[in-house]
Amino acid sequence: MSAPGRDFATEKRKAQMDEKPDPADDPERLAALHDYQVLDTPREAAFDTLVELAARICAVPVAVINLVESRRQWFKAELGLGVRETPIDVSICRHFLLRPGLTVVPDTLRDERLCCNPLVTADDGLRFYAGCLLQTADGHAIGTLCVLDRRPRDLDADQRFALRALADQVMAQLELRRTLRQKSRLLERHELLIREVNHRTKNNLQLISSIISLQLRSIDDPAARAALLDTGSRIRSIAAVHEQLYRADQVGAVDLGTFLQALAPGLQSSAPHGVTLTVEAAPVPVPLDTAVPVALMVNEFVTNALKYAYGEGTGGPVRVVLRTVGGRVELVVRDHGRGLPADFDLRRSRSLGMRIILSLAGQIDAAVVIGNADPGTECRVSFGAAVPSA
């Protein structure tokens, strides 16, 4: 039977209002903790070294990097406990999540917050605690770097300073890992965007090439047809570069060796009967600004060799070699055909193909030599645009 005039429902609501919320359950704090993605990760030497250093400086048997979740405290590193986590109910550090900086409890049995904690009351209980708050730049407490002992004691000024400095190093390590992870995600997104751009560019170039092929059906003039065929071939070479960029492991770089091997079947299909194309190409990664000019030069060299090196009814080899020599990239296209006219001069040639080659070589600061070999013609390009392998 209740006392007259007593409202237990009102008293219960008032008691609930007077209760302070548990800081361990703060959703913003928990979100900040989870953003570091460190919970349940393996031990790391960098953190193990920090707790060992804390224990040595403070002359204590126990030191931990303690991260406080809503239902548990988890140790990124620990010395002297032999466990990786405990329930939140027995956590000592949870009581100090609202106290910035360093908290020192010389005798835990004399502290009303800790005196009933089973970690304290056990026969070999923890009688001394000193913890420095691990706090984010936004002010969220995610845990502590703490040292403990099984006897009451205190820390001197140097030990207190060292514990604060080591806690700063713990946060610096966590921030570094988070920053690297964020940059890695941004880089992945950037790489996906670049690959998508290259894929779309390749498709657009293939569409243009198809339009040129359709236009050829309505053109009877041999010179115009030849010009359109050459243009289509050049566009296909650029499309092949973007295809390689789309498929490459290293975004923004093309392996010229792989590119030449992929380009060879298409060029061979346009070769006269009896003319064979072989490619010997070492892996040579180059940036896009170099890959496109080189692709067009290869197209010009190989197309000319396939068309003009050998007379009608005859055949022979056209050989492409890609290698690095003395830190530079060297591309050689060689045939064993009839060779160039005696008065051939690359710089004075009025051929559109030769003018294109000189212009492309200028874009990548390449040296170009075209001359007669014994027998046939040799085209040699040398440039220094290789990039390190991924």
C-alpha positions in Angstrom: 0.0 0.0 0.0 1.5 3.3 -1.0 1.8 6.3 1.3 -0.9 9.0 0.9 -0.2 11.5 -1.8 2.9 9.8 -3.1 3.2 9.5 -6.9 5.7 6.7 -7.6 5.4 7.2 -11.4 6.4 10.9 -11.1 9.3 9.9 -8.8 10.5 7.3 -11.3 10.5 9.7 -14.2 12.4 12.3 -12.1 15.0 9.7 -11.1 15.4 8.7 -14.8 15.9 12.4 -15.7 18.5 12.8 -13.0 20.5 9.8 -14.3 23.5 10.9 -16.4 23.8 9.3 -19.8 26.7 6.9 -20.1 29.4 8.6 -22.2 30.3 5.2 -23.6 27.0 5.1 -25.5 27.3 8.5 -27.1 26.5 7.9 -30.8 28.8 10.6 -32.1 31.7 9.3 -30.0 31.1 5.7 -31.3 30.9 7.0 -34.9 34.3 8.7 -34.4 35.8 5.5 -33.0 34.5 3.3 -35.8 35.7 5.8 -38.4 39.3 4.7 -37.5 38.4 1.1 -38.5 40.9 -0.1 -35.9 38.7 -2.3 -33.7 39.6 -6.0 -33.9 42.6 -5.4 -36.1 45.8 -7.5 -35.5 48.5 -6.4 -33.2 51.0 -4.0 -34.7 54.6 -3.3 -33.6 54.1 0.4 -33.7 51.4 0.3 -31.0 53.1 -2.5 -29.0 56.2 -0.4 -28.8 54.3 2.6 -27.4 52.7 0.6 -24.6 56.0 -1.1 -23.7 57.6 2.4 -23.6 54.8 3.7 -21.4 55.3 0.8 -19.0 59.0 1.2 -18.7 58.9 5.0 -18.2 56.2 4.7 -15.6 57.8 1.6 -14.0 54.5 -0.4 -14.0 53.7 -4.0 -15.0 50.6 -3.2 -17.0 50.0 -0.8 -19.9 47.3 -0.7 -22.6 46.0 1.2 -25.5 42.3 1.0 -24.7 39.4 1.7 -27.1 36.0 2.0 -25.5 33.0 0.7 -27.4 29.4 0.6 -26.1 29.6 -2.9 -24.7 33.3 -3.6 -24.4 36.7 -2.2 -24.1 39.2 -3.5 -26.7 42.9 -3.3 -26.5 44.8 -2.4 -29.6 48.0 -3.1 -27.6 48.5 -4.4 -24.1 51.3 -5.4 -21.8 50.7 -7.4 -18.6 47.0 -8.3 -19.0 47.1 -11.2 -21.5 43.6 -10.4 -23.0 42.4 -8.3 -25.9 39.1 -7.1 -24.5 36.9 -7.0 -21.4 33.2 -6.2 -20.9 32.3 -2.6 -20.6 30.9 -3.2 -17.1 34.4 -3.7 -15.7 36.1 -1.0 -17.6 38.0 1.5 -15.5 38.7 3.9 -18.5 34.9 4.4 -19.2 34.6 6.5 -16.1 37.1 9.1 -17.5 35.8 9.6 -21.0 34.6 13.0 -20.1 37.9 14.1 -18.5 40.4 15.4 -21.1 44.1 15.0 -20.6 45.7 12.9 -17.9 43.8 11.3 -15.0 45.7 9.7 -12.1 44.1 7.6 -9.4 46.8 6.8 -6.8 44.6 4.2 -5.0 41.7 2.8 -6.8 40.2 1.3 -3.6 39.8 4.9 -2.3 38.0 6.1 -5.5 34.2 5.7 -5.2 33.9 5.1 -9.0 36.4 2.2 -8.9 36.3 0.7 -5.4 33.7 -1.9 -6.3 35.2 -2.9 -9.7 36.1 -6.6 -9.7 39.4 -5.8 -11.5 40.2 -3.7 -8.4 38.7 -5.9 -5.6 40.4 -9.1 -6.7 43.2 -10.5 -4.6 45.8 -9.3 -7.1 43.6 -6.3 -8.2 44.6 -3.1 -10.0 45.3 -0.6 -7.2 46.8 2.2 -9.4 45.5 3.8 -12.6 46.8 6.6 -14.8 45.3 7.2 -18.2 45.6 9.9 -20.8 42.5 10.4 -23.0 42.7 9.5 -26.7 40.8 12.4 -28.2 40.0 13.2 -31.8 40.5 16.6 -33.4 36.7 17.1 -33.0 36.8 16.4 -29.3 35.5 12.9 -29.3 37.0 10.5 -26.7 37.7 7.1 -28.1 39.7 5.5 -25.4 42.9 6.0 -23.3 46.5 5.1 -23.1 46.8 3.9 -19.6 49.2 2.4 -17.1 48.3 0.3 -14.1 49.9 -1.2 -11.1 48.9 -3.7 -8.4 49.9 -1.4 -5.6 49.0 2.2 -4.8 51.5 4.8 -6.1 51.8 8.0 -8.2 53.6 9.4 -11.2 56.2 12.1 -11.1 56.2 15.1 -13.4 58.4 13.5 -16.1 56.3 10.4 -16.2 53.1 12.4 -16.5 54.6 14.4 -19.4 55.8 11.2 -21.1 52.4 9.5 -20.8 50.8 12.6 -22.5 53.4 12.5 -25.3 52.9 8.8 -25.9 49.1 9.3 -26.0 49.7 12.0 -28.7 51.7 9.4 -30.6 48.9 6.9 -30.4 46.5 9.4 -31.9 49.1 10.4 -34.6 49.3 6.7 -35.6 45.6 6.3 -35.8 45.2 9.5 -37.8 47.9 8.5 -40.2 46.3 5.2 -40.9 42.9 6.8 -41.4 44.4 9.5 -43.8 46.2 6.8 -45.8 43.0 4.8 -46.0 41.0 7.8 -47.2 43.6 8.7 -49.8 43.5 5.1 -51.0 39.8 5.3 -51.4 40.0 8.5 -53.3 42.7 7.1 -55.5 40.6 4.0 -56.3 37.7 6.3 -57.3 40.0 8.4 -59.4 41.4 5.3 -61.1 37.9 4.0 -61.8 36.9 7.4 -63.3 40.0 7.4 -65.5 39.3 3.8 -66.7 35.8 4.8 -67.5 37.0 7.8 -69.5 39.4 5.6 -71.5 36.7 3.1 -72.1 34.3 5.7 -73.4 37.0 7.3 -75.5 37.9 4.0 -77.1 34.2 3.4 -77.9 33.9 6.9 -79.5 37.0 6.4 -81.6 35.7 3.0 -82.8 32.4 4.7 -83.7 34.3 7.3 -85.8 36.3 4.5 -87.5 33.0 2.7 -88.3 31.6 5.9 -89.8 34.7 6.3 -92.0 34.3 2.7 -93.2 30.7 3.5 -94.2 31.8 6.6 -96.0 34.3 4.6 -98.0 31.5 2.7 -99.7 30.4 5.9 -101.5 33.8 7.1 -102.6 35.3 5.9 -105.9 38.3 8.2 -106.1 41.4 6.1 -105.3 43.3 9.0 -103.6 40.4 9.9 -101.4 39.8 6.2 -100.5 43.5 5.8 -99.6 43.4 9.0 -97.4 40.3 7.8 -95.6 41.8 4.3 -95.1 45.0 5.9 -93.6 42.9 8.1 -91.3 40.8 5.1 -90.1 44.0 3.2 -89.4 45.3 6.1 -87.3 42.1 6.4 -85.3 42.1 2.7 -84.6 45.7 3.0 -83.3 44.6 5.7 -80.8 41.6 3.6 -79.8 43.9 0.7 -79.1 45.9 2.8 -76.8 42.8 3.7 -74.8 41.8 0.1 -74.7 45.2 -0.7 -73.1 44.7 2.1 -70.6 41.3 0.8 -69.7 42.7 -2.7 -69.0 46.0 -1.7 -67.5 46.9 -2.3 -63.9 48.7 1.0 -63.7 46.3 3.8 -64.4 47.6 6.6 -66.7 50.3 4.4 -68.2 50.4 2.1 -71.2 52.7 -0.8 -71.5 54.0 -0.3 -75.1 55.1 -3.9 -75.3 51.6 -5.2 -74.6 50.1 -2.5 -76.9 52.3 -3.5 -79.9 51.5 -7.1 -79.4 47.8 -6.3 -79.4 48.1 -4.0 -82.4 49.9 -6.5 -84.6 47.0 -8.7 -85.6 45.0 -5.8 -87.0 47.9 -4.5 -89.0 48.8 -7.9 -90.3 45.2 -8.3 -91.6 45.8 -5.4 -94.0 49.2 -6.8 -95.2 49.6 -8.0 -98.8 49.9 -11.8 -99.3 53.3 -13.0 -98.3 54.2 -10.1 -96.0 54.5 -11.1 -92.4 54.7 -8.9 -89.3 56.5 -9.9 -86.2 56.8 -8.0 -82.9 59.5 -8.4 -80.3 58.6 -6.1 -77.4 59.9 -5.8 -73.9 57.6 -4.3 -71.2 57.9 -0.5 -71.4 55.4 1.5 -69.4 54.9 5.1 -70.7 52.4 7.8 -69.9 49.4 8.6 -72.1 51.0 11.7 -73.5 53.8 9.5 -74.9 51.7 6.4 -75.7 49.5 8.2 -78.3 52.3 9.7 -80.4 54.2 6.5 -80.3 51.1 4.5 -81.4 50.6 6.8 -84.4 54.3 6.6 -85.4 54.2 2.8 -85.2 51.1 2.8 -87.3 52.8 5.0 -89.9 56.0 2.9 -90.0 54.3 -0.5 -90.1 51.6 0.5 -92.6 54.2 2.0 -95.0 56.4 -1.1 -94.7 53.5 -3.5 -95.3 52.3 -1.5 -98.3 55.5 -0.5 -100.0 58.5 -2.5 -98.9 57.9 -5.4 -101.3 56.7 -5.4 -104.9 53.5 -6.9 -106.1 53.7 -10.7 -106.0 56.6 -10.8 -103.6 56.7 -10.9 -99.8 59.0 -10.8 -96.8 59.2 -9.9 -93.1 58.4 -6.7 -91.3 60.0 -6.7 -87.9 59.1 -4.5 -84.9 61.5 -4.3 -81.9 60.9 -2.4 -78.7 63.6 -2.3 -76.0 65.3 0.0 -73.5 68.9 1.0 -74.2 70.9 3.1 -71.8 67.9 4.4 -70.0 66.1 5.3 -73.2 63.3 3.6 -75.1 64.2 2.4 -78.6 61.6 1.4 -81.3 62.8 -0.1 -84.5 60.7 -1.1 -87.5 62.7 -3.0 -90.2 61.9 -4.6 -93.4 64.0 -6.5 -96.0 62.4 -4.9 -99.1 63.5 -2.6 -101.8 64.5 0.3 -99.6 64.1 4.0 -100.0 65.0 6.2 -103.0 68.6 7.4 -102.9 67.7 11.0 -102.5 65.2 10.4 -99.6 65.4 13.1 -96.9 63.0 12.8 -94.0 63.1 16.5 -93.2 62.3 17.5 -96.8 59.7 14.8 -97.5 56.3 16.1 -98.7 54.6 12.8 -97.6 51.8 13.4 -95.2 52.9 10.3 -93.2 56.5 11.6 -92.8 55.2 15.0 -91.7 53.0 13.4 -89.2 56.0 11.4 -87.9 58.1 14.4 -87.4 55.3 16.3 -85.7 54.7 13.4 -83.3 58.4 13.0 -82.6 58.6 16.6 -81.6 55.8 16.1 -79.1 57.8 13.6 -77.1 61.3 14.9 -77.8 62.2 11.8 -79.8 65.1 11.3 -82.2 63.9 9.7 -85.5 66.2 8.2 -88.1 64.8 6.6 -91.3 67.2 5.2 -93.8 68.2 2.3 -96.0 69.5 -0.9 -94.4 71.1 -3.8 -96.2 68.7 -4.8 -97.4 65.4 -2.9 -96.9 64.5 0.1 -94.7 65.0 0.7 -91.0 63.0 3.3 -89.0 64.5 4.0 -85.5 62.9 6.1 -82.8 64.6 6.9 -79.5 63.0 8.7 -76.5 63.3 8.9 -72.8 59.7 8.8 -71.6 59.5 5.4 -69.8 57.9 5.4 -66.3 58.6 3.0 -63.5 56.7 -0.2 -63.4 53.8 -0.4 -60.9 
